[in-house]
Amino acid sequence: MDPRVREHAETLVDWSARIDAGDDVVVHVGEGAHDLGVAVAAALGERGANLLARYRSDEMQRAYLRAHEGEFGTDPEFERALYERADSVLSLRGTRNTRATADVTDDRRQAYASARREIREIRLDTDWVSTVHPTRALAQQAGMSYPAYREFVYDAVLRDWAALADEMDRLKTLLDDGTEVRIRGNGTDLTLDIGGRSAVNSAASVAYDSHNLPSGEVFTAPADAAGRVSFDVPMTIRGRRVRDAELTLKDGVVVDWTAGEGESVLASVVETDSGSRRFGELGVGMNRGIDRATDQILFDEKMAGTVHLALGRAYDACLPEGESGVDSAVHVDLITDMETEGSSIEVDGELVQRDGRFRWEDGFAGD
């Protein structure tokens, strides 16, 4: 086994999930993530945690959704009990076919997602963490050889997370103290109200309210948004390619949308429910170990020099006490490249980033 697999597992268990002896841990093992699953099981055993492993397969999900007729049950008691009693849920992604569910209808996906909203919320109340094991299918999707893709994944995952957390805290402080963010770039001029929100320093650990490994972003939950935004980083949504998406917002609501490719799937996301027409998240990528888009949102949204906005559900960690924020059955991220010439991020009129470089970084071109 590549020693980096064990290091990945130890980072996940110790830094990310903060597993202690006696913790009850559910581990979802993707069909291509067997080696990482073995390494995680060993790490959990060494730390005296309790393990319940579940196999997760995109092909099984496809088979179930295509065969199921009628309405989906809304509250499976056995699954509810599993997550209510779990301390942590670790998801080890690693698909063998990135298009396995491409022929599942949007209506069927939406019905299933809506039926499972309560189960999802219970799972998200645990110390959950999601990560990715490099597979040949993911390498192919990224347009990379398998050896090169493994190098890419471990460059993103095996970082000095404490040092990156310190750097990201600079942006968190600016967003916490700010009331308005303006994003400008190629086809984008968007203003977002962030007053009263708390930004999350997403340093790949539940100790930072961060649940992805790799991570490397600072995100918040906008209260309002207006303007136009262009998403020029291609990505796969619901098994289909979406490219050059553009959204127009008024009074916080998406009023128009287009896409150069995949407009129908973009429409299916926007039209899921009332919350899916709003942005539940504004995120700024800061992980310079991620140096290219790979069509995997777990990596791409953390890429330094990008901004992402999510249609749908807001994260509670960003919201003032007593405020529910955007409520939706979906949370779908869309990404825009901020390294194009003339792109900028301002907080309350103050320039924070230009052409993908923060004002505290080498290469920043100020006023």
N, C-alpha and C positions, 0 to 999 in steps of 0.2 A: 504493500500500500504506500502511495506517495505520502511522505511525512507531513506534507502540507494539509492533507485531509485530517490528520489527527490535530494539527494546530488549529484548523478551522473549527473542529468540534470543541476543542478546549476554549477557544475564544467565544463560541456560541454559549457554552454552558456557564463559563465563569464571568466573562465581561458582559455579555449581552443579557442572558436570562438570570444571572446571579442565583444559580441553583444552590440550595443548602441541603444538608443531610435530612432525610425524612420528607422532602418535598414530593408531591404526587405530580408526575410529569407525563403528559400525553405527547407522543412524537408521531406526527404524520410523515411517513416516508414515501416520497415520490417514486415512481416506477424506475427511474434512472439514478436514484440517490442511495442505492444500497450501501456503497462503501462509506458514505458519510453517516448513514444510519448506524452502521456497525461501530464507527468511531464515537458517535454520540452515545450509544448504549454503553460503551466501555467507560466513557467519561462520567456518565451518570452513576454507573456502578461503583466507580472509584470514590465518588462523593457521597455515596450512601443514599441516593435518591430512589424513588419508586418509579418504575417505567411501565407504561402501557403504550405499545407501538401499534399504529394503524397504517395500513397500506393505502396509498392514494394514487389513483390512476386516472388520467384523462380519458383513456379509452373506456374504462368502466363507467365514468361519469356520462360519456356520450351514450353508451348503451342504455343506461338507466333513463336518461332524459328522453331519448327517442322512443323508448318502449312504453313509457308511462303515459296513461290516458286519464283524463279528468283532472280534478284539482289535486294539488299537493297538500299533504298534511302540514299543519302550521306549527305543531309543537310536539315533536317526537320525544316522549318522556325519557326514553333510555339515553338519548343524546344530551338532553338537558341535564340529566343527572351527572353524566360524565364530565361536562364542562363546569358545572356548579361545584364539583368536588375537586377539580384540578387546580393546582397551584400555578402551573405553567403549561403552555401548549407550544411546542416547537414544530414548525413546518419546514420540512426539508424538500424543497422543490427540485425536480430533476426529470423533466419530461423526455420521452423518446420520440414524440411527434408533436411539434408546436401547433399543428393544425388539426389535432385529433377531434376537436368539437366544432369544427367549422360548419358542419351541416346540421347543427342543432338550431332550430328556428329561434328568432329573437323573442317571439311570444312565449315559447317554452322556457327560455332562459329567464325572462322577466318574471314569469309566474313562480318559478323555483326560487329566485332570489327574494321575491316579496314574501313567500311563504316561510322562508328561513330567517327573516330579519331578527326575530327574538333570540333564536339559537345563536346567531352571529354576535349579537350584543352580549350574550352571556360569555361566549368564548373570548370576546375582546375585553372582558372584565378581568381575565387572568393576566399573568405576566407572559404574554405570548410573544414569540419572535419568529420571523420568517426569514429563511435564507435559501440560497441556491447552490446546488452541486453541479459542476460543469459536466455537460453531456455532449455527445456528438450532435444531437439534434439542435441544441442551443448554439453550438459552435456554427453549424450550418446556417441557422437563422441570422447569426451575427455576421455572416460572410467571412468567417475565419477558419483556419485549420484548427483541429482539436488541440494540438499542443499549444498553439498561440492563444487559444481561448482559455485554456487552463491558466496560463500565465496571467492573462487579463483578470480572471476571476480572483486569483489569489493576491494580485496587486491591489485590488479593490477591497478585499476582505481582511487581509493580514496587515493592518496598519497600526500606527501608534495612535490609538483612539483617544487617549487622554490628551495628547498634544492637539489633535484636531478639535476636540471638544473645547479647549481653551480658545482656539482661533474662532470657532463658530459662535462662541459666547459674545464676541464683538457685535456680530450682526443681530443676535438675539436681543441684546441691550438696545440697539437702535430701533428695532421693531416694537419692543415692549414700551419704549418711551414715545413712539410715534403715533400719529393719528391717520396719516394718509401715505400710501405708496403709489408712485406713478412709474409705469413701465413703458418705455418707448423703444421701438426698433423697426425692423422691416415689416411694414403692414400693421404695426401694433402701436396703439396709444390708449392705455388702459389705466384708470384710476380706481384704487381700492381703498375702502374705509377700514382701518384696522384699530381704531380707537377702542381702548378698554380690553383688547385682546392680550393673551400671553403667548409669545412665540415659544416653540419647542426647539431646543438644541438637540437635534437628532443624532446623537453620537453612538448609535448602535447598541444602546443599553437601556433596559427598563428603568435603570436609575435616573435616566434623562427623559423618561416618557417616550423612549425611542424603541421601535419594535422590528426594525429591519437590519439584517446583516448581509451585505454591507449597508451602511447608511452614509451620512455626510451631507446633511441638508439642514436648513433652518426653515420651519414652516409655521404658519399661523392660519387663522380662520377669518377671512374678511366678512365684515358685516354688510357691505354693499359694494357694488362694482358698476362702472359705467365706461363705455367706450368700445373699442374694437381690438381684438387680439388675434394674431396669426400664429399657428403652431406648425413650425417647419421641420420638426424632427419626426420622421415617419415612425409608425408603431403599429402593432397588431392589437386589435380590440375585438374580443369575442371571436377570435379565430380568423379575423379578416383584416386586411391591410387598410390603414387610414393614413392619408398623406395630405399635406397642405390644407389642414382644417382652419377655418376662420369662424369666429363667433362675434356677434354684436350684442352688447348688453345695455339695457336701460333700466334704471331703478333696481339694479341687482339681478335682473332676470334676462336670460337669453331670449332675444326676440328674433334673431336670424342666424342661420348657420349654413356654411357651404364646405365642401371638401373636394380637392382635386381627385381623390380616390377614396372610396369607402363612405360616401355621403349617407348611404342608407343605414349603415351601422352607427354612424354618428347621430343620425336622427333617432335611432332606436334608444340610444343612451339618453339623449336630451328629453325624450318623450316618456321615459320610464314612469315618472311621477312628478309632483310639483317641485320637490326638492332637487331633482336632477336638472332643473333649469337654472340652478344657482351654483356659484362657486363655494364649495365647502373648505377649500384649502388653497393657500398660496405658499409655494415652496421654492426655495432658492438652493440650487445644487452647489456643493463646496468640496466634493471629494475629487482631488486631482489624480488619484489613482485610477479613476474612470476617465479615460481620455478619448472615448469614441462611443457612439450610439450602437447598441447591439440588439435592439428590438425586444429588450426585456426591461419592463418598467422598474423592477427592483434596482437595476443598475442605472438605467438612463436618467431617471429623475434625480439621481444624486450627482450626476456629472457636473463638474465645475464649469461655469460659464453658461448655465441654463437656468431657466425658470419654468416651473410647472404649475398648472392650475387644475384642480380636480372638480369635476361636476359631481354634485351629490353630497353625501354625508360629511359633516364637519366632525373633527375630533374634539371630545370634551375637554382635553387638556388645554386647549387654546381658549376656552370660553369663560366669561365671567360667571361666578357662582349664581345659580338660578336661571341661567340662560341656556336654552336647548340648542340653539344654532340650527343649521340646515339639517333637516331630517330626510333621508332618502334610502331606498333599497340599494343604491349604487354609490360607488366612489371611484370615478374613472379619471385618471390623470392624463393631461395633454401637455406637451413640452415645446418650448420655444428656445431657439438658440440666441444667446445674448452676446456671442462673440462676433457677430456681424458688425461692421463699422457703423457707428452712430447709435448703437444700442445703449440704453442706460437704465439704471434704477435710482430713483430718488425717494427719500423719506422726508416728508414735510418740506419739500423743496430743496433738500440738501443732497448733493450728488454722492451716492454710496458706491456705485459700480459703473464703469464705462467699458464697453467692448469686452465684457466678460471678466475684467480685473477689478478687485475691490481696492478702495483707496489706501489700504494698508499693505497691499501687495506690490512687489516689484513689477514694473511695466504699466502701472496705472497712469493713464493720461488724464490729468485733471483739467480744470477750466483753463 
